[in-house]
Structure formats: structure tokens, C-alpha cells
């Protein structure tokens, strides 16, 4: 008898369908905003960070954020720049 065969039904991690090559990691965002953490492996392009006006190079983990309903206006931020901006934004 192998205990591994009797997994509880709750253990469904391995069976989750693949959604995208890069998993979406929801990160903290002010009300009305959406933000995702982009891991280094998912960062393939150069972006300009609106927080410091410096380049985000390929292979650098960062954050993409947009106002809810304005997904076409996604901006890519350095993670620390986003943190700073996020804290500056109103909470309500
Ligand atoms: Zn920046």
C-alpha cells in the first residue's frame, strides 16, 4: 500500500492547467490599480520606467501596473520605483 496513491482531493497543484508561460504574480497595488510582478525569466524587452525615467533591461525582474479598465496603458516599473509610487498614491 502506497500512501502516495491516496492523496486528498485538495492536492490539485499538479493538475492546474497551464495558463501562460509566465505565471501572473499579483503584487500589491493601490485601489483601482492592478499590478503584476514580472520575474526575470519573463522580462524579454526593454522598458522605460516612469518612476525614474531609466531603462529596465531584459532579464530584470520588475512590475507591470495599470489602472483597472485601462489595460492598454500598462507601464513597466522597477520594483522599488513601483513601491515608492504605490505608497505615494492615495489609499481610497
Ligand atoms: Zn525606475
PDB file of the backbone (N, CA, C, O) and the ligand in Angstrom, with CONECT records:
HET     ZN  A 101       1
ATOM      1  N   UNK A   1       0.838  -1.202   0.000  1.00  0.00           N
ATOM      2  CA  UNK A   1       0.000   0.000   0.000  1.00  0.00           C
ATOM      3  C   UNK A   1       0.872   1.250   0.000  1.00  0.00           C
ATOM      4  O   UNK A   1       1.679   1.457   0.906  1.00  0.00           O
ATOM      5  N   UNK A   2       0.708   2.049  -0.987  1.00  0.00           N
ATOM      6  CA  UNK A   2       1.472   3.286  -1.069  1.00  0.00           C
ATOM      7  C   UNK A   2       0.615   4.461  -0.631  1.00  0.00           C
ATOM      8  O   UNK A   2      -0.443   4.713  -1.208  1.00  0.00           O
ATOM      9  N   UNK A   3       1.060   5.165   0.368  1.00  0.00           N
ATOM     10  CA  UNK A   3       0.275   6.311   0.838  1.00  0.00           C
ATOM     11  C   UNK A   3       0.184   7.407  -0.220  1.00  0.00           C
ATOM     12  O   UNK A   3      -0.723   8.238  -0.177  1.00  0.00           O
ATOM     13  N   UNK A   4       1.112   7.411  -1.162  1.00  0.00           N
ATOM     14  CA  UNK A   4       1.092   8.455  -2.182  1.00  0.00           C
ATOM     15  C   UNK A   4      -0.100   8.347  -3.096  1.00  0.00           C
ATOM     16  O   UNK A   4      -0.515   9.330  -3.709  1.00  0.00           O
ATOM     17  N   UNK A   5      -0.656   7.150  -3.189  1.00  0.00           N
ATOM     18  CA  UNK A   5      -1.792   6.981  -4.096  1.00  0.00           C
ATOM     19  C   UNK A   5      -3.073   7.527  -3.493  1.00  0.00           C
ATOM     20  O   UNK A   5      -4.054   7.777  -4.193  1.00  0.00           O
ATOM     21  N   UNK A   6      -3.044   7.701  -2.216  1.00  0.00           N
ATOM     22  CA  UNK A   6      -4.255   8.183  -1.549  1.00  0.00           C
ATOM     23  C   UNK A   6      -4.174   9.657  -1.180  1.00  0.00           C
ATOM     24  O   UNK A   6      -4.354  10.031  -0.021  1.00  0.00           O
ATOM     25  N   UNK A   7      -3.911  10.458  -2.145  1.00  0.00           N
ATOM     26  CA  UNK A   7      -3.839  11.898  -1.882  1.00  0.00           C
ATOM     27  C   UNK A   7      -5.205  12.485  -1.628  1.00  0.00           C
ATOM     28  O   UNK A   7      -6.183  12.093  -2.264  1.00  0.00           O
ATOM     29  N   UNK A   8      -5.280  13.399  -0.725  1.00  0.00           N
ATOM     30  CA  UNK A   8      -6.570  14.079  -0.542  1.00  0.00           C
ATOM     31  C   UNK A   8      -6.924  14.872  -1.792  1.00  0.00           C
ATOM     32  O   UNK A   8      -6.041  15.266  -2.553  1.00  0.00           O
ATOM     33  N   UNK A   9      -8.201  15.103  -2.002  1.00  0.00           N
ATOM     34  CA  UNK A   9      -8.630  15.769  -3.221  1.00  0.00           C
ATOM     35  C   UNK A   9      -8.163  17.219  -3.297  1.00  0.00           C
ATOM     36  O   UNK A   9      -8.125  17.820  -4.370  1.00  0.00           O
ATOM     37  N   UNK A  10      -7.820  17.749  -2.174  1.00  0.00           N
ATOM     38  CA  UNK A  10      -7.397  19.145  -2.156  1.00  0.00           C
ATOM     39  C   UNK A  10      -6.056  19.371  -2.847  1.00  0.00           C
ATOM     40  O   UNK A  10      -5.736  20.487  -3.255  1.00  0.00           O
ATOM     41  N   UNK A  11      -5.286  18.310  -2.972  1.00  0.00           N
ATOM     42  CA  UNK A  11      -3.961  18.478  -3.558  1.00  0.00           C
ATOM     43  C   UNK A  11      -4.041  18.491  -5.074  1.00  0.00           C
ATOM     44  O   UNK A  11      -3.807  17.479  -5.734  1.00  0.00           O
ATOM     45  N   UNK A  12      -4.373  19.646  -5.610  1.00  0.00           N
ATOM     46  CA  UNK A  12      -4.561  19.694  -7.050  1.00  0.00           C
ATOM     47  C   UNK A  12      -3.543  20.578  -7.740  1.00  0.00           C
ATOM     48  O   UNK A  12      -3.745  20.990  -8.882  1.00  0.00           O
ATOM     49  N   UNK A  13      -2.472  20.865  -7.067  1.00  0.00           N
ATOM     50  CA  UNK A  13      -1.479  21.763  -7.642  1.00  0.00           C
ATOM     51  C   UNK A  13      -0.942  21.294  -8.975  1.00  0.00           C
ATOM     52  O   UNK A  13      -0.771  22.080  -9.907  1.00  0.00           O
ATOM     53  N   UNK A  14      -0.682  20.013  -9.053  1.00  0.00           N
ATOM     54  CA  UNK A  14      -0.045  19.498 -10.264  1.00  0.00           C
ATOM     55  C   UNK A  14      -1.007  19.448 -11.440  1.00  0.00           C
ATOM     56  O   UNK A  14      -0.592  19.321 -12.592  1.00  0.00           O
ATOM     57  N   UNK A  15      -2.275  19.548 -11.141  1.00  0.00           N
ATOM     58  CA  UNK A  15      -3.252  19.393 -12.211  1.00  0.00           C
ATOM     59  C   UNK A  15      -3.784  20.709 -12.735  1.00  0.00           C
ATOM     60  O   UNK A  15      -4.644  20.724 -13.615  1.00  0.00           O
ATOM     61  N   UNK A  16      -3.292  21.797 -12.214  1.00  0.00           N
ATOM     62  CA  UNK A  16      -3.769  23.079 -12.729  1.00  0.00           C
ATOM     63  C   UNK A  16      -3.359  23.243 -14.181  1.00  0.00           C
ATOM     64  O   UNK A  16      -2.220  22.966 -14.558  1.00  0.00           O
ATOM     65  N   UNK A  17      -4.298  23.693 -14.980  1.00  0.00           N
ATOM     66  CA  UNK A  17      -3.960  23.853 -16.405  1.00  0.00           C
ATOM     67  C   UNK A  17      -2.928  24.954 -16.601  1.00  0.00           C
ATOM     68  O   UNK A  17      -2.852  25.905 -15.822  1.00  0.00           O
ATOM     69  N   UNK A  18      -2.160  24.809 -17.627  1.00  0.00           N
ATOM     70  CA  UNK A  18      -1.184  25.855 -17.930  1.00  0.00           C
ATOM     71  C   UNK A  18      -1.915  27.051 -18.496  1.00  0.00           C
ATOM     72  O   UNK A  18      -2.668  26.934 -19.463  1.00  0.00           O
ATOM     73  N   UNK A  19      -1.696  28.173 -17.905  1.00  0.00           N
ATOM     74  CA  UNK A  19      -2.398  29.367 -18.374  1.00  0.00           C
ATOM     75  C   UNK A  19      -1.509  30.199 -19.292  1.00  0.00           C
ATOM     76  O   UNK A  19      -1.937  30.691 -20.336  1.00  0.00           O
ATOM     77  N   UNK A  20      -0.292  30.333 -18.875  1.00  0.00           N
ATOM     78  CA  UNK A  20       0.635  31.139 -19.665  1.00  0.00           C
ATOM     79  C   UNK A  20       2.026  30.625 -19.373  1.00  0.00           C
ATOM     80  O   UNK A  20       2.244  29.883 -18.415  1.00  0.00           O
ATOM     81  N   UNK A  21       2.953  31.026 -20.202  1.00  0.00           N
ATOM     82  CA  UNK A  21       4.325  30.606 -19.964  1.00  0.00           C
ATOM     83  C   UNK A  21       4.845  31.208 -18.676  1.00  0.00           C
ATOM     84  O   UNK A  21       5.579  30.575 -17.917  1.00  0.00           O
ATOM     85  N   UNK A  22       4.449  32.438 -18.454  1.00  0.00           N
ATOM     86  CA  UNK A  22       4.892  33.122 -17.251  1.00  0.00           C
ATOM     87  C   UNK A  22       3.697  33.259 -16.315  1.00  0.00           C
ATOM     88  O   UNK A  22       2.682  33.853 -16.679  1.00  0.00           O
ATOM     89  N   UNK A  23       3.816  32.720 -15.137  1.00  0.00           N
ATOM     90  CA  UNK A  23       2.689  32.837 -14.215  1.00  0.00           C
ATOM     91  C   UNK A  23       2.497  34.292 -13.797  1.00  0.00           C
ATOM     92  O   UNK A  23       3.456  35.048 -13.641  1.00  0.00           O
ATOM     93  N   UNK A  24       1.237  34.659 -13.622  1.00  0.00           N
ATOM     94  CA  UNK A  24       0.970  36.020 -13.180  1.00  0.00           C
ATOM     95  C   UNK A  24       1.067  36.066 -11.673  1.00  0.00           C
ATOM     96  O   UNK A  24       0.378  35.330 -10.967  1.00  0.00           O
ATOM     97  N   UNK A  25       1.922  36.933 -11.194  1.00  0.00           N
ATOM     98  CA  UNK A  25       2.077  37.074  -9.760  1.00  0.00           C
ATOM     99  C   UNK A  25       1.475  38.410  -9.370  1.00  0.00           C
ATOM    100  O   UNK A  25       2.019  39.471  -9.678  1.00  0.00           O
ATOM    101  N   UNK A  26       0.357  38.340  -8.696  1.00  0.00           N
ATOM    102  CA  UNK A  26      -0.303  39.579  -8.300  1.00  0.00           C
ATOM    103  C   UNK A  26       0.492  40.227  -7.185  1.00  0.00           C
ATOM    104  O   UNK A  26       0.827  39.586  -6.189  1.00  0.00           O
ATOM    105  N   UNK A  27       0.785  41.486  -7.362  1.00  0.00           N
ATOM    106  CA  UNK A  27       1.526  42.179  -6.336  1.00  0.00           C
ATOM    107  C   UNK A  27       0.694  43.347  -5.822  1.00  0.00           C
ATOM    108  O   UNK A  27      -0.319  43.704  -6.424  1.00  0.00           O
ATOM    109  N   UNK A  28       1.113  43.932  -4.732  1.00  0.00           N
ATOM    110  CA  UNK A  28       0.317  44.967  -4.086  1.00  0.00           C
ATOM    111  C   UNK A  28       0.102  46.159  -5.003  1.00  0.00           C
ATOM    112  O   UNK A  28       1.027  46.619  -5.673  1.00  0.00           O
ATOM    113  N   UNK A  29      -1.131  46.652  -5.024  1.00  0.00           N
ATOM    114  CA  UNK A  29      -1.452  47.807  -5.851  1.00  0.00           C
ATOM    115  C   UNK A  29      -2.450  48.693  -5.114  1.00  0.00           C
ATOM    116  O   UNK A  29      -3.236  48.203  -4.304  1.00  0.00           O
ATOM    117  N   UNK A  30      -2.421  49.983  -5.389  1.00  0.00           N
ATOM    118  CA  UNK A  30      -3.392  50.870  -4.748  1.00  0.00           C
ATOM    119  C   UNK A  30      -4.796  50.567  -5.263  1.00  0.00           C
ATOM    120  O   UNK A  30      -4.945  49.890  -6.280  1.00  0.00           O
ATOM    121  N   UNK A  31      -5.814  51.051  -4.586  1.00  0.00           N
ATOM    122  CA  UNK A  31      -7.188  50.817  -5.036  1.00  0.00           C
ATOM    123  C   UNK A  31      -7.376  51.311  -6.468  1.00  0.00           C
ATOM    124  O   UNK A  31      -6.936  52.406  -6.819  1.00  0.00           O
ATOM    125  N   UNK A  32      -8.033  50.498  -7.287  1.00  0.00           N
ATOM    126  CA  UNK A  32      -8.275  50.906  -8.658  1.00  0.00           C
ATOM    127  C   UNK A  32      -7.144  50.550  -9.602  1.00  0.00           C
ATOM    128  O   UNK A  32      -7.231  50.806 -10.803  1.00  0.00           O
ATOM    129  N   UNK A  33      -6.099  49.971  -9.077  1.00  0.00           N
ATOM    130  CA  UNK A  33      -4.956  49.591  -9.900  1.00  0.00           C
ATOM    131  C   UNK A  33      -4.756  48.093  -9.857  1.00  0.00           C
ATOM    132  O   UNK A  33      -5.152  47.407  -8.914  1.00  0.00           O
ATOM    133  N   UNK A  34      -4.119  47.607 -10.926  1.00  0.00           N
ATOM    134  CA  UNK A  34      -3.688  46.216 -10.969  1.00  0.00           C
ATOM    135  C   UNK A  34      -2.184  46.211 -11.151  1.00  0.00           C
ATOM    136  O   UNK A  34      -1.631  47.049 -11.863  1.00  0.00           O
ATOM    137  N   UNK A  35      -1.533  45.273 -10.510  1.00  0.00           N
ATOM    138  CA  UNK A  35      -0.086  45.183 -10.686  1.00  0.00           C
ATOM    139  C   UNK A  35       0.327  43.723 -10.695  1.00  0.00           C
ATOM    140  O   UNK A  35      -0.233  42.899  -9.971  1.00  0.00           O
ATOM    141  N   UNK A  36       1.306  43.419 -11.519  1.00  0.00           N
ATOM    142  CA  UNK A  36       1.844  42.058 -11.596  1.00  0.00           C
ATOM    143  C   UNK A  36       3.353  42.121 -11.497  1.00  0.00           C
ATOM    144  O   UNK A  36       4.003  43.003 -12.059  1.00  0.00           O
ATOM    145  N   UNK A  37       3.879  41.185 -10.783  1.00  0.00           N
ATOM    146  CA  UNK A  37       5.338  41.064 -10.713  1.00  0.00           C
ATOM    147  C   UNK A  37       5.799  40.250 -11.916  1.00  0.00           C
ATOM    148  O   UNK A  37       5.284  39.161 -12.168  1.00  0.00           O
ATOM    149  N   UNK A  38       6.750  40.767 -12.641  1.00  0.00           N
ATOM    150  CA  UNK A  38       7.312  40.064 -13.784  1.00  0.00           C
ATOM    151  C   UNK A  38       8.659  39.476 -13.353  1.00  0.00           C
ATOM    152  O   UNK A  38       9.595  40.215 -13.048  1.00  0.00           O
ATOM    153  N   UNK A  39       8.749  38.158 -13.329  1.00  0.00           N
ATOM    154  CA  UNK A  39      10.034  37.547 -12.928  1.00  0.00           C
ATOM    155  C   UNK A  39      11.092  37.784 -13.992  1.00  0.00           C
ATOM    156  O   UNK A  39      10.768  38.081 -15.143  1.00  0.00           O
ATOM    157  N   UNK A  40      12.322  37.656 -13.618  1.00  0.00           N
ATOM    158  CA  UNK A  40      13.425  37.910 -14.549  1.00  0.00           C
ATOM    159  C   UNK A  40      13.286  37.075 -15.821  1.00  0.00           C
ATOM    160  O   UNK A  40      13.625  37.530 -16.914  1.00  0.00           O
ATOM    161  N   UNK A  41      12.793  35.872 -15.669  1.00  0.00           N
ATOM    162  CA  UNK A  41      12.680  34.990 -16.831  1.00  0.00           C
ATOM    163  C   UNK A  41      11.580  35.441 -17.779  1.00  0.00           C
ATOM    164  O   UNK A  41      11.544  35.016 -18.933  1.00  0.00           O
ATOM    165  N   UNK A  42      10.684  36.299 -17.303  1.00  0.00           N
ATOM    166  CA  UNK A  42       9.584  36.758 -18.151  1.00  0.00           C
ATOM    167  C   UNK A  42       9.849  38.125 -18.743  1.00  0.00           C
ATOM    168  O   UNK A  42       9.038  38.632 -19.517  1.00  0.00           O
ATOM    169  N   UNK A  43      10.959  38.723 -18.396  1.00  0.00           N
ATOM    170  CA  UNK A  43      11.273  40.066 -18.871  1.00  0.00           C
ATOM    171  C   UNK A  43      12.165  39.976 -20.103  1.00  0.00           C
ATOM    172  O   UNK A  43      13.377  39.784 -19.995  1.00  0.00           O
ATOM    173  N   UNK A  44      11.548  40.119 -21.274  1.00  0.00           N
ATOM    174  CA  UNK A  44      12.301  39.897 -22.506  1.00  0.00           C
ATOM    175  C   UNK A  44      12.562  41.190 -23.272  1.00  0.00           C
ATOM    176  O   UNK A  44      13.319  41.194 -24.242  1.00  0.00           O
ATOM    177  N   UNK A  45      11.954  42.263 -22.852  1.00  0.00           N
ATOM    178  CA  UNK A  45      12.089  43.518 -23.606  1.00  0.00           C
ATOM    179  C   UNK A  45      12.661  44.616 -22.735  1.00  0.00           C
ATOM    180  O   UNK A  45      12.794  44.487 -21.518  1.00  0.00           O
ATOM    181  N   UNK A  46      12.994  45.701 -23.411  1.00  0.00           N
ATOM    182  CA  UNK A  46      13.417  46.889 -22.676  1.00  0.00           C
ATOM    183  C   UNK A  46      12.206  47.772 -22.446  1.00  0.00           C
ATOM    184  O   UNK A  46      11.350  47.917 -23.318  1.00  0.00           O
ATOM    185  N   UNK A  47      12.148  48.344 -21.292  1.00  0.00           N
ATOM    186  CA  UNK A  47      11.060  49.263 -20.975  1.00  0.00           C
ATOM    187  C   UNK A  47      11.648  50.513 -20.345  1.00  0.00           C
ATOM    188  O   UNK A  47      12.782  50.527 -19.867  1.00  0.00           O
ATOM    189  N   UNK A  48      10.846  51.549 -20.360  1.00  0.00           N
ATOM    190  CA  UNK A  48      11.282  52.755 -19.668  1.00  0.00           C
ATOM    191  C   UNK A  48      10.434  52.901 -18.417  1.00  0.00           C
ATOM    192  O   UNK A  48       9.206  52.946 -18.495  1.00  0.00           O
ATOM    193  N   UNK A  49      11.074  52.973 -17.287  1.00  0.00           N
ATOM    194  CA  UNK A  49      10.363  53.070 -16.020  1.00  0.00           C
ATOM    195  C   UNK A  49       9.862  54.494 -15.823  1.00  0.00           C
ATOM    196  O   UNK A  49      10.656  55.434 -15.843  1.00  0.00           O
ATOM    197  N   UNK A  50       8.555  54.668 -15.633  1.00  0.00           N
ATOM    198  CA  UNK A  50       8.032  56.030 -15.453  1.00  0.00           C
ATOM    199  C   UNK A  50       8.409  56.622 -14.094  1.00  0.00           C
ATOM    200  O   UNK A  50       8.263  57.825 -13.877  1.00  0.00           O
ATOM    201  N   UNK A  51       8.881  55.803 -13.205  1.00  0.00           N
ATOM    202  CA  UNK A  51       9.224  56.302 -11.871  1.00  0.00           C
ATOM    203  C   UNK A  51      10.554  57.055 -11.858  1.00  0.00           C
ATOM    204  O   UNK A  51      10.676  58.098 -11.215  1.00  0.00           O
ATOM    205  N   UNK A  52      11.545  56.526 -12.567  1.00  0.00           N
ATOM    206  CA  UNK A  52      12.871  57.138 -12.530  1.00  0.00           C
ATOM    207  C   UNK A  52      13.366  57.509 -13.915  1.00  0.00           C
ATOM    208  O   UNK A  52      14.459  58.056 -14.067  1.00  0.00           O
ATOM    209  N   UNK A  53      12.547  57.207 -14.942  1.00  0.00           N
ATOM    210  CA  UNK A  53      12.903  57.507 -16.326  1.00  0.00           C
ATOM    211  C   UNK A  53      14.187  56.800 -16.770  1.00  0.00           C
ATOM    212  O   UNK A  53      14.913  57.294 -17.633  1.00  0.00           O
ATOM    213  N   UNK A  54      14.450  55.662 -16.180  1.00  0.00           N
ATOM    214  CA  UNK A  54      15.601  54.862 -16.591  1.00  0.00           C
ATOM    215  C   UNK A  54      15.091  53.593 -17.253  1.00  0.00           C
ATOM    216  O   UNK A  54      13.927  53.217 -17.111  1.00  0.00           O
ATOM    217  N   UNK A  55      15.980  52.953 -17.970  1.00  0.00           N
ATOM    218  CA  UNK A  55      15.617  51.745 -18.697  1.00  0.00           C
ATOM    219  C   UNK A  55      15.517  50.541 -17.762  1.00  0.00           C
ATOM    220  O   UNK A  55      16.278  50.399 -16.804  1.00  0.00           O
ATOM    221  N   UNK A  56      14.557  49.688 -18.077  1.00  0.00           N
ATOM    222  CA  UNK A  56      14.501  48.371 -17.426  1.00  0.00           C
ATOM    223  C   UNK A  56      15.023  47.390 -18.466  1.00  0.00           C
ATOM    224  O   UNK A  56      14.427  47.244 -19.533  1.00  0.00           O
ATOM    225  N   UNK A  57      16.101  46.732 -18.175  1.00  0.00           N
ATOM    226  CA  UNK A  57      16.722  45.871 -19.184  1.00  0.00           C
ATOM    227  C   UNK A  57      16.087  44.492 -19.196  1.00  0.00           C
ATOM    228  O   UNK A  57      15.497  44.058 -18.206  1.00  0.00           O
ATOM    229  N   UNK A  58      16.213  43.807 -20.330  1.00  0.00           N
ATOM    230  CA  UNK A  58      15.708  42.423 -20.393  1.00  0.00           C
ATOM    231  C   UNK A  58      16.372  41.569 -19.314  1.00  0.00           C
ATOM    232  O   UNK A  58      17.559  41.718 -19.025  1.00  0.00           O
ATOM    233  N   UNK A  59      15.600  40.694 -18.739  1.00  0.00           N
ATOM    234  CA  UNK A  59      16.147  39.813 -17.718  1.00  0.00           C
ATOM    235  C   UNK A  59      16.119  40.409 -16.323  1.00  0.00           C
ATOM    236  O   UNK A  59      16.641  39.819 -15.377  1.00  0.00           O
ATOM    237  N   UNK A  60      15.510  41.576 -16.197  1.00  0.00           N
ATOM    238  CA  UNK A  60      15.412  42.197 -14.878  1.00  0.00           C
ATOM    239  C   UNK A  60      13.970  42.065 -14.377  1.00  0.00           C
ATOM    240  O   UNK A  60      13.025  42.511 -15.029  1.00  0.00           O
ATOM    241  N   UNK A  61      13.831  41.452 -13.221  1.00  0.00           N
ATOM    242  CA  UNK A  61      12.501  41.316 -12.630  1.00  0.00           C
ATOM    243  C   UNK A  61      11.960  42.707 -12.336  1.00  0.00           C
ATOM    244  O   UNK A  61      12.691  43.572 -11.852  1.00  0.00           O
ATOM    245  N   UNK A  62      10.681  42.923 -12.629  1.00  0.00           N
ATOM    246  CA  UNK A  62      10.089  44.241 -12.403  1.00  0.00           C
ATOM    247  C   UNK A  62       8.593  44.103 -12.202  1.00  0.00           C
ATOM    248  O   UNK A  62       8.087  43.002 -11.988  1.00  0.00           O
ATOM    249  N   UNK A  63       7.889  45.220 -12.270  1.00  0.00           N
ATOM    250  CA  UNK A  63       6.449  45.215 -12.023  1.00  0.00           C
ATOM    251  C   UNK A  63       5.750  45.878 -13.200  1.00  0.00           C
ATOM    252  O   UNK A  63       6.207  46.903 -13.705  1.00  0.00           O
ATOM    253  N   UNK A  64       4.649  45.294 -13.632  1.00  0.00           N
ATOM    254  CA  UNK A  64       3.823  45.972 -14.622  1.00  0.00           C
ATOM    255  C   UNK A  64       2.534  46.381 -13.925  1.00  0.00           C
ATOM    256  O   UNK A  64       1.939  45.590 -13.194  1.00  0.00           O
ATOM    257  N   UNK A  65       2.108  47.608 -14.150  1.00  0.00           N
ATOM    258  CA  UNK A  65       0.932  48.126 -13.444  1.00  0.00           C
ATOM    259  C   UNK A  65       0.069  48.944 -14.388  1.00  0.00           C
ATOM    260  O   UNK A  65       0.558  49.575 -15.325  1.00  0.00           O
ATOM    261  N   UNK A  66      -1.213  48.915 -14.119  1.00  0.00           N
ATOM    262  CA  UNK A  66      -2.144  49.704 -14.921  1.00  0.00           C
ATOM    263  C   UNK A  66      -3.375  49.997 -14.089  1.00  0.00           C
ATOM    264  O   UNK A  66      -3.694  49.305 -13.122  1.00  0.00           O
ATOM    265  N   UNK A  67      -4.063  51.073 -14.517  1.00  0.00           N
ATOM    266  CA  UNK A  67      -5.333  51.401 -13.872  1.00  0.00           C
ATOM    267  C   UNK A  67      -6.372  50.409 -14.342  1.00  0.00           C
ATOM    268  O   UNK A  67      -6.415  50.061 -15.522  1.00  0.00           O
ATOM    269  N   UNK A  68      -7.190  49.963 -13.449  1.00  0.00           N
ATOM    270  CA  UNK A  68      -8.207  48.998 -13.812  1.00  0.00           C
ATOM    271  C   UNK A  68      -9.049  49.550 -14.965  1.00  0.00           C
ATOM    272  O   UNK A  68      -9.502  50.693 -14.915  1.00  0.00           O
ATOM    273  N   UNK A  69      -9.251  48.745 -15.987  1.00  0.00           N
ATOM    274  CA  UNK A  69     -10.026  49.203 -17.135  1.00  0.00           C
ATOM    275  C   UNK A  69      -9.171  49.887 -18.189  1.00  0.00           C
ATOM    276  O   UNK A  69      -9.666  50.230 -19.263  1.00  0.00           O
ATOM    277  N   UNK A  70      -7.898  50.086 -17.895  1.00  0.00           N
ATOM    278  CA  UNK A  70      -7.011  50.728 -18.874  1.00  0.00           C
ATOM    279  C   UNK A  70      -5.810  49.840 -19.139  1.00  0.00           C
ATOM    280  O   UNK A  70      -4.660  50.251 -18.984  1.00  0.00           O
ATOM    281  N   UNK A  71      -6.099  48.634 -19.536  1.00  0.00           N
ATOM    282  CA  UNK A  71      -5.010  47.672 -19.717  1.00  0.00           C
ATOM    283  C   UNK A  71      -4.076  48.065 -20.846  1.00  0.00           C
ATOM    284  O   UNK A  71      -2.919  47.646 -20.875  1.00  0.00           O
ATOM    285  N   UNK A  72      -4.573  48.863 -21.771  1.00  0.00           N
ATOM    286  CA  UNK A  72      -3.708  49.318 -22.860  1.00  0.00           C
ATOM    287  C   UNK A  72      -2.646  50.281 -22.377  1.00  0.00           C
ATOM    288  O   UNK A  72      -1.684  50.568 -23.089  1.00  0.00           O
ATOM    289  N   UNK A  73      -2.822  50.776 -21.173  1.00  0.00           N
ATOM    290  CA  UNK A  73      -1.891  51.760 -20.627  1.00  0.00           C
ATOM    291  C   UNK A  73      -0.946  51.146 -19.600  1.00  0.00           C
ATOM    292  O   UNK A  73      -0.492  51.816 -18.673  1.00  0.00           O
ATOM    293  N   UNK A  74      -0.668  49.900 -19.779  1.00  0.00           N
ATOM    294  CA  UNK A  74       0.263  49.243 -18.841  1.00  0.00           C
ATOM    295  C   UNK A  74       1.610  49.931 -18.841  1.00  0.00           C
ATOM    296  O   UNK A  74       2.124  50.312 -19.893  1.00  0.00           O
ATOM    297  N   UNK A  75       2.166  50.087 -17.689  1.00  0.00           N
ATOM    298  CA  UNK A  75       3.511  50.656 -17.578  1.00  0.00           C
ATOM    299  C   UNK A  75       4.396  49.680 -16.812  1.00  0.00           C
ATOM    300  O   UNK A  75       3.958  48.997 -15.886  1.00  0.00           O
ATOM    301  N   UNK A  76       5.624  49.642 -17.220  1.00  0.00           N
ATOM    302  CA  UNK A  76       6.588  48.766 -16.546  1.00  0.00           C
ATOM    303  C   UNK A  76       7.462  49.591 -15.618  1.00  0.00           C
ATOM    304  O   UNK A  76       8.017  50.618 -16.009  1.00  0.00           O
ATOM    305  N   UNK A  77       7.572  49.131 -14.404  1.00  0.00           N
ATOM    306  CA  UNK A  77       8.290  49.849 -13.356  1.00  0.00           C
ATOM    307  C   UNK A  77       9.391  48.967 -12.773  1.00  0.00           C
ATOM    308  O   UNK A  77       9.257  47.745 -12.714  1.00  0.00           O
ATOM    309  N   UNK A  78      10.469  49.596 -12.348  1.00  0.00           N
ATOM    310  CA  UNK A  78      11.382  48.877 -11.462  1.00  0.00           C
ATOM    311  C   UNK A  78      10.605  48.565 -10.190  1.00  0.00           C
ATOM    312  O   UNK A  78       9.788  49.371  -9.744  1.00  0.00           O
ATOM    313  N   UNK A  79      10.856  47.415  -9.616  1.00  0.00           N
ATOM    314  CA  UNK A  79      10.100  47.059  -8.407  1.00  0.00           C
ATOM    315  C   UNK A  79      10.217  48.132  -7.313  1.00  0.00           C
ATOM    316  O   UNK A  79       9.194  48.497  -6.733  1.00  0.00           O
ATOM    317  N   UNK A  80      11.391  48.643  -7.010  1.00  0.00           N
ATOM    318  CA  UNK A  80      11.478  49.674  -5.945  1.00  0.00           C
ATOM    319  C   UNK A  80      10.784  50.977  -6.336  1.00  0.00           C
ATOM    320  O   UNK A  80      10.236  51.672  -5.482  1.00  0.00           O
ATOM    321  N   UNK A  81      10.809  51.306  -7.633  1.00  0.00           N
ATOM    322  CA  UNK A  81      10.132  52.529  -8.086  1.00  0.00           C
ATOM    323  C   UNK A  81       8.624  52.388  -7.928  1.00  0.00           C
ATOM    324  O   UNK A  81       7.941  53.327  -7.520  1.00  0.00           O
ATOM    325  N   UNK A  82       8.121  51.223  -8.251  1.00  0.00           N
ATOM    326  CA  UNK A  82       6.686  50.980  -8.098  1.00  0.00           C
ATOM    327  C   UNK A  82       6.292  51.051  -6.614  1.00  0.00           C
ATOM    328  O   UNK A  82       5.265  51.630  -6.258  1.00  0.00           O
ATOM    329  N   UNK A  83       7.113  50.462  -5.779  1.00  0.00           N
ATOM    330  CA  UNK A  83       6.835  50.501  -4.341  1.00  0.00           C
ATOM    331  C   UNK A  83       6.713  51.942  -3.852  1.00  0.00           C
ATOM    332  O   UNK A  83       5.809  52.295  -3.094  1.00  0.00           O
ATOM    333  N   UNK A  84       7.656  52.759  -4.316  1.00  0.00           N
ATOM    334  CA  UNK A  84       7.664  54.150  -3.882  1.00  0.00           C
ATOM    335  C   UNK A  84       6.422  54.871  -4.394  1.00  0.00           C
ATOM    336  O   UNK A  84       5.763  55.605  -3.658  1.00  0.00           O
ATOM    337  N   UNK A  85       6.115  54.644  -5.679  1.00  0.00           N
ATOM    338  CA  UNK A  85       4.955  55.305  -6.288  1.00  0.00           C
ATOM    339  C   UNK A  85       3.659  54.857  -5.612  1.00  0.00           C
ATOM    340  O   UNK A  85       2.772  55.660  -5.321  1.00  0.00           O
ATOM    341  N   UNK A  86       3.586  53.592  -5.381  1.00  0.00           N
ATOM    342  CA  UNK A  86       2.400  52.987  -4.786  1.00  0.00           C
ATOM    343  C   UNK A  86       2.118  53.593  -3.405  1.00  0.00           C
ATOM    344  O   UNK A  86       0.967  53.839  -3.046  1.00  0.00           O
ATOM    345  N   UNK A  87       3.176  53.826  -2.648  1.00  0.00           N
ATOM    346  CA  UNK A  87       2.981  54.394  -1.314  1.00  0.00           C
ATOM    347  C   UNK A  87       2.555  55.846  -1.388  1.00  0.00           C
ATOM    348  O   UNK A  87       1.941  56.376  -0.463  1.00  0.00           O
ATOM    349  N   UNK A  88       2.893  56.489  -2.514  1.00  0.00           N
ATOM    350  CA  UNK A  88       2.529  57.895  -2.670  1.00  0.00           C
ATOM    351  C   UNK A  88       1.079  58.051  -3.083  1.00  0.00           C
ATOM    352  O   UNK A  88       0.473  59.105  -2.888  1.00  0.00           O
ATOM    353  N   UNK A  89       0.535  57.001  -3.650  1.00  0.00           N
ATOM    354  CA  UNK A  89      -0.840  57.104  -4.157  1.00  0.00           C
ATOM    355  C   UNK A  89      -1.836  57.076  -3.000  1.00  0.00           C
ATOM    356  O   UNK A  89      -1.591  56.483  -1.949  1.00  0.00           O
ATOM    357  N   UNK A  90      -2.971  57.740  -3.235  1.00  0.00           N
ATOM    358  CA  UNK A  90      -3.993  57.738  -2.184  1.00  0.00           C
ATOM    359  C   UNK A  90      -4.545  56.337  -1.948  1.00  0.00           C
ATOM    360  O   UNK A  90      -4.626  55.522  -2.867  1.00  0.00           O
ATOM    361  N   UNK A  91      -4.915  56.078  -0.725  1.00  0.00           N
ATOM    362  CA  UNK A  91      -5.378  54.728  -0.385  1.00  0.00           C
ATOM    363  C   UNK A  91      -6.875  54.533  -0.661  1.00  0.00           C
ATOM    364  O   UNK A  91      -7.370  53.406  -0.655  1.00  0.00           O
ATOM    365  N   UNK A  92      -7.571  55.609  -0.896  1.00  0.00           N
ATOM    366  CA  UNK A  92      -9.019  55.453  -1.123  1.00  0.00           C
ATOM    367  C   UNK A  92      -9.462  56.280  -2.314  1.00  0.00           C
ATOM    368  O   UNK A  92     -10.643  56.279  -2.661  1.00  0.00           O
TER     369      UNK A  92
HETATM  370 ZN    ZN A 101      12.663  53.016 -12.029  1.00  0.00          ZN
END
